């Protein structure tokens, strides 16, 4: 699994002091360097993309729209988005508890938010860094945490699909693509439950020396994720996911309304949900490019021109992606500071 590779790469790069204790070498410097580098690369790419989009539309109109957006409404949007993050952090805590790894709720949410620092990696693979903290602080196996992250991604998509289904009749031209995306997500969830399919395959590849380590890690990760696919946990996770992502649909609606663009909540809901799915399935870092293109295209079907809709797209991405990275970096350095030895 890609997330497993990320975790092991990070763990391998961390220094261990002579007494064998983690966190007494230079983990903060190594990890913080990775965070800074990843965030800078992703930020530069995002700035270039958004700058090009603004130039090719009407730069003055975009800047003027962003400047005149009501500050109070922006604060409300950010508060709603953060509330959604807290709910997802709570879901992460719930999954840890269900897999026999109880940790304090506040710690779970802090680790969850710290993972946002690397959300700009393909498929959010960098968020697997959470496994490093949990292994060091509570001895939780990395594969168990990565299995939880796998289920989180699936439940995010299931929640977004459920939300989008309430608005699908409003966008007839996108129904086929939406159903195709839904089929892919459902197939992923079904595969995770089919242990008798992937276990023999991974056990067979595990006999090959070059693949044994990867096969063992992949099997452990899939089995950890499968633990969370029983009916009770699935329903609870789906409810949390739906409410949390619904917050971001509300945020887009408030932004469209604040920019005086014609829309209803159901329309804004589908625009955000379908674009989120497209961005996630594209596996692009942070869904950047795919999600923006999806929103602009869907807004166009609502009669909102590219130059008029672009400020809304930029603003919702600032509030849900770039603000998330900023918050994540803050929590990441906070978590690392706890490990830095006093000198």
C-alpha positions as CSV (number, residue, x, y, z in Angstrom):
1,X,0.0,0.0,0.0
2,X,1.3,3.5,-0.8
3,X,0.6,4.8,2.7
4,X,2.6,2.0,4.2
5,X,5.6,2.9,2.1
6,X,5.3,6.5,3.3
7,X,5.2,5.5,6.9
8,X,8.1,3.2,6.7
9,X,10.2,5.7,4.8
10,X,9.5,8.4,7.4
11,X,10.3,6.0,10.2
12,X,13.5,4.8,8.6
13,X,14.7,8.3,8.3
14,X,14.2,9.1,12.0
15,X,17.3,8.8,14.2
16,X,17.3,6.6,17.2
17,X,19.4,7.5,20.2
18,X,22.0,5.0,21.5
19,X,19.6,4.0,24.3
20,X,17.0,2.9,21.7
21,X,14.4,5.6,22.7
22,X,12.7,7.4,19.9
23,X,12.4,11.1,20.0
24,X,15.8,11.6,21.6
25,X,17.7,12.0,18.4
26,X,16.7,14.5,15.7
27,X,13.2,13.4,14.6
28,X,11.8,16.9,14.8
29,X,14.4,18.3,12.4
30,X,14.0,15.4,9.9
31,X,10.2,15.4,10.0
32,X,9.9,19.2,10.0
33,X,12.2,19.4,7.0
34,X,9.9,17.0,5.1
35,X,6.8,19.0,6.1
36,X,8.3,22.3,5.0
37,X,9.6,20.8,1.7
38,X,6.2,19.2,0.8
39,X,4.2,22.2,1.7
40,X,6.5,24.6,-0.2
41,X,6.4,22.4,-3.4
42,X,2.6,22.1,-3.2
43,X,2.1,25.8,-2.4
44,X,4.2,26.9,-5.4
45,X,2.3,24.6,-7.7
46,X,-1.0,25.9,-6.4
47,X,0.0,29.5,-6.7
48,X,1.1,29.0,-10.3
49,X,-2.1,27.2,-11.2
50,X,-4.4,29.7,-9.5
51,X,-2.4,32.6,-10.9
52,X,-2.7,31.2,-14.4
53,X,-6.4,30.7,-14.0
54,X,-6.9,34.3,-12.8
55,X,-4.8,35.7,-15.7
56,X,-6.6,33.7,-18.3
57,X,-9.9,35.0,-16.9
58,X,-10.3,38.5,-15.6
59,X,-7.6,39.1,-13.0
60,X,-9.1,42.4,-11.9
61,X,-12.6,41.0,-11.4
62,X,-11.3,38.0,-9.4
63,X,-9.2,40.2,-7.1
64,X,-12.1,42.7,-6.6
65,X,-14.5,39.9,-5.8
66,X,-12.2,38.4,-3.2
67,X,-11.6,41.8,-1.6
68,X,-15.2,42.6,-1.3
69,X,-16.3,39.3,0.2
70,X,-17.8,40.0,3.7
71,X,-15.3,39.3,6.5
72,X,-18.0,38.1,8.9
73,X,-19.3,35.6,6.3
74,X,-15.7,34.4,5.8
75,X,-15.3,33.9,9.5
76,X,-18.6,31.8,9.5
77,X,-17.3,29.8,6.6
78,X,-14.1,29.0,8.3
79,X,-15.8,28.1,11.5
80,X,-18.1,25.7,9.7
81,X,-15.2,24.1,7.9
82,X,-13.2,23.7,11.2
83,X,-16.3,22.1,12.8
84,X,-16.3,19.5,10.0
85,X,-12.6,18.8,10.6
86,X,-13.3,18.2,14.3
87,X,-16.1,15.7,13.5
88,X,-13.7,13.9,11.2
89,X,-11.1,13.9,14.0
90,X,-13.7,12.4,16.3
91,X,-14.3,9.7,13.7
92,X,-10.6,9.0,13.6
93,X,-10.7,8.6,17.4
94,X,-13.7,6.3,17.1
95,X,-11.9,4.1,14.6
96,X,-8.9,3.8,16.8
97,X,-11.0,2.8,19.7
98,X,-12.9,0.2,17.6
99,X,-9.6,-1.4,16.6
100,X,-8.5,-1.8,20.2
101,X,-6.3,1.3,20.3
102,X,-7.9,3.7,22.7
103,X,-6.1,7.1,23.0
104,X,-7.3,10.4,24.4
105,X,-9.9,12.2,22.2
106,X,-7.9,15.5,22.2
107,X,-4.7,13.6,21.2
108,X,-6.6,11.9,18.4
109,X,-7.9,15.2,17.0
110,X,-4.5,16.8,17.3
111,X,-2.8,14.0,15.4
112,X,-5.6,14.0,12.8
113,X,-5.2,17.8,12.2
114,X,-1.4,17.4,12.1
115,X,-1.8,15.1,9.1
116,X,-3.3,18.0,7.2
117,X,0.2,19.4,6.8
118,X,0.8,16.7,4.2
119,X,-2.7,16.6,2.6
120,X,-1.1,18.0,-0.5
121,X,0.4,14.6,-1.4
122,X,-1.1,12.3,-4.1
123,X,-4.2,10.6,-2.6
124,X,-3.3,12.3,0.8
125,X,-0.7,9.6,1.3
126,X,1.4,11.9,3.4
127,X,-1.2,11.9,6.1
128,X,0.1,8.4,7.0
129,X,2.7,10.4,9.1
130,X,0.0,10.1,11.8
131,X,1.0,6.5,12.2
132,X,4.5,7.6,13.3
133,X,3.1,9.6,16.2
134,X,0.7,6.9,17.3
135,X,3.4,4.2,17.2
136,X,5.9,6.3,19.2
137,X,3.4,7.5,21.8
138,X,1.1,4.6,22.2
139,X,2.8,1.6,20.5
140,X,0.1,1.2,17.9
141,X,1.3,-0.7,14.9
142,X,1.7,1.4,11.8
143,X,-0.3,-1.0,9.6
144,X,-3.3,-0.6,12.0
145,X,-3.2,3.2,11.6
146,X,-2.8,3.0,7.8
147,X,-5.7,0.6,7.7
148,X,-7.8,3.2,9.5
149,X,-6.6,5.9,7.0
150,X,-7.7,3.6,4.2
151,X,-11.2,3.3,5.6
152,X,-11.3,7.0,6.3
153,X,-10.7,7.7,2.6
154,X,-13.4,5.3,1.7
155,X,-15.9,6.8,4.2
156,X,-15.1,10.3,3.0
157,X,-16.1,9.2,-0.5
158,X,-19.1,7.3,0.7
159,X,-20.2,10.4,2.7
160,X,-19.7,12.7,-0.3
161,X,-21.6,10.3,-2.6
162,X,-24.5,10.2,-0.2
163,X,-24.6,13.9,0.0
164,X,-24.3,14.3,-3.8
165,X,-27.1,11.9,-4.4
166,X,-29.6,14.3,-2.8
167,X,-28.9,16.8,-5.6
168,X,-28.1,14.5,-8.6
169,X,-31.4,15.2,-10.3
170,X,-30.5,18.8,-10.7
171,X,-27.5,18.0,-13.0
172,X,-28.7,15.6,-15.7
173,X,-25.6,16.0,-17.7
174,X,-23.4,14.8,-14.9
175,X,-25.5,11.8,-13.7
176,X,-23.6,9.2,-15.7
177,X,-20.2,10.4,-14.5
178,X,-21.4,10.6,-10.9
179,X,-22.8,7.0,-11.0
180,X,-19.5,5.8,-12.5
181,X,-17.6,7.4,-9.7
182,X,-20.0,5.8,-7.2
183,X,-19.4,2.4,-8.7
184,X,-15.6,2.8,-8.4
185,X,-15.9,3.8,-4.7
186,X,-18.3,0.9,-3.9
187,X,-16.0,-1.5,-5.7
188,X,-13.2,-0.3,-3.4
189,X,-15.3,-0.9,-0.3
190,X,-16.4,-4.3,-1.5
191,X,-12.8,-5.3,-2.3
192,X,-11.7,-4.4,1.2
193,X,-14.2,-6.9,2.6
194,X,-13.2,-9.7,0.3
195,X,-10.4,-11.2,2.5
196,X,-10.7,-14.5,0.7
197,X,-9.7,-12.8,-2.5
198,X,-6.7,-10.8,-1.6
199,X,-5.3,-12.9,1.3
200,X,-4.3,-15.9,-0.9
201,X,-2.8,-13.5,-3.5
202,X,-0.7,-11.6,-0.9
203,X,0.3,-14.8,0.9
204,X,1.5,-16.2,-2.4
205,X,3.5,-13.1,-3.4
206,X,4.8,-13.1,0.2
207,X,6.8,-16.2,-0.7
208,X,8.9,-14.1,-3.1
209,X,11.8,-12.6,-1.1
210,X,11.7,-9.3,-2.8
211,X,7.9,-8.9,-2.2
212,X,7.5,-10.6,1.2
213,X,7.8,-7.4,3.2
214,X,5.4,-5.4,0.9
215,X,2.9,-8.3,0.8
216,X,2.9,-8.7,4.6
217,X,2.4,-5.0,5.2
218,X,-0.3,-4.8,2.6
219,X,-2.2,-7.8,4.1
220,X,-1.9,-6.4,7.6
221,X,-3.2,-3.0,6.4
222,X,-6.1,-4.5,4.5
223,X,-7.1,-6.7,7.4
224,X,-6.9,-3.7,9.8
225,X,-9.3,-1.8,7.5
226,X,-11.6,-4.7,7.1
227,X,-12.2,-4.7,10.9
228,X,-14.0,-1.4,10.5
229,X,-16.3,-2.5,7.7
230,X,-18.9,-4.2,9.9
231,X,-22.4,-2.8,9.7
232,X,-22.4,-0.9,13.0
233,X,-19.1,0.8,12.5
234,X,-19.8,1.5,8.9
235,X,-23.1,3.3,9.7
236,X,-21.6,5.4,12.5
237,X,-18.6,6.3,10.2
238,X,-20.9,7.1,7.3
239,X,-23.1,9.4,9.5
240,X,-20.0,11.3,10.8
241,X,-18.6,11.6,7.2
242,X,-21.8,12.8,5.8
243,X,-22.2,15.5,8.4
244,X,-18.6,16.6,8.2
245,X,-18.5,16.9,4.5
246,X,-21.9,18.5,4.5
247,X,-20.3,21.4,6.4
248,X,-18.1,22.1,3.4
249,X,-21.1,22.0,1.0
250,X,-22.7,24.6,3.3
251,X,-19.4,26.6,3.1
252,X,-19.6,26.7,-0.7
253,X,-23.2,27.8,-0.6
254,X,-22.4,30.7,1.8
255,X,-19.5,31.7,-0.5
256,X,-21.7,31.7,-3.6
257,X,-24.3,33.7,-1.8
258,X,-21.7,36.1,-0.5
259,X,-20.5,36.8,-4.0
260,X,-24.1,37.3,-5.2
261,X,-24.0,34.3,-7.5
262,X,-27.3,32.6,-8.2
263,X,-27.5,29.2,-6.5
264,X,-29.4,27.0,-4.1
265,X,-28.0,24.8,-1.4
266,X,-28.8,21.7,-3.3
267,X,-26.9,23.0,-6.3
268,X,-23.9,24.1,-4.3
269,X,-24.0,20.7,-2.6
270,X,-23.7,18.8,-5.8
271,X,-21.0,21.1,-7.2
272,X,-18.8,20.5,-4.2
273,X,-19.5,16.8,-3.7
274,X,-19.0,15.8,-7.3
275,X,-15.9,17.9,-7.7
276,X,-14.5,16.4,-4.5
277,X,-15.0,12.9,-5.9
278,X,-13.3,13.9,-9.1
279,X,-10.4,15.4,-7.3
280,X,-10.0,12.4,-5.0
281,X,-10.1,9.8,-7.8
282,X,-7.7,11.8,-9.9
283,X,-5.0,11.1,-7.2
284,X,-3.6,14.5,-7.9
285,X,-1.9,16.2,-4.8
286,X,-4.8,17.7,-2.9
287,X,-7.0,17.1,-5.9
288,X,-5.6,20.3,-7.2
289,X,-6.6,21.0,-10.8
290,X,-9.2,18.3,-11.0
291,X,-11.4,19.7,-8.3
292,X,-11.2,23.3,-9.5
293,X,-12.0,22.3,-13.1
294,X,-15.0,20.2,-11.8
295,X,-16.4,23.2,-9.9
296,X,-15.9,25.7,-12.7
297,X,-17.6,23.3,-15.1
298,X,-20.6,22.6,-12.9
299,X,-21.0,26.3,-12.1
300,X,-21.1,27.0,-15.8
301,X,-24.1,24.6,-16.2
302,X,-25.8,26.8,-13.6
303,X,-25.3,29.8,-15.8
304,X,-22.3,31.2,-13.8
305,X,-19.5,32.2,-16.2
306,X,-15.8,31.2,-15.7
307,X,-14.7,34.7,-14.6
308,X,-17.7,35.0,-12.2
309,X,-17.3,31.6,-10.7
310,X,-13.5,31.5,-10.3
311,X,-13.5,33.7,-7.2
312,X,-15.9,31.3,-5.5
313,X,-13.7,28.3,-6.5
314,X,-10.5,30.0,-5.3
315,X,-12.2,31.1,-2.0
316,X,-13.6,27.7,-1.1
317,X,-10.3,26.1,-1.8
318,X,-8.5,28.6,0.3
319,X,-10.9,27.8,3.2
320,X,-10.9,24.0,2.8
321,X,-7.4,23.1,1.4
322,X,-4.9,25.9,1.9
323,X,-6.2,26.8,5.4
324,X,-6.2,23.1,6.2
325,X,-2.5,22.9,5.3
326,X,-1.7,26.0,7.4
327,X,-3.6,24.5,10.4
328,X,-1.9,21.1,9.8
329,X,1.6,22.7,9.8
330,X,0.8,24.4,13.1
331,X,-0.3,21.1,14.7
332,X,2.5,19.2,13.1
333,X,5.1,21.5,14.7
334,X,3.2,21.4,17.9
335,X,3.4,17.6,17.9
336,X,7.1,17.6,17.0
337,X,7.9,20.2,19.7
338,X,6.6,17.7,22.3
339,X,9.4,15.3,21.2
340,X,12.3,17.8,21.0
341,X,14.6,17.3,24.0
342,X,15.2,20.1,26.3
343,X,18.7,21.5,25.9
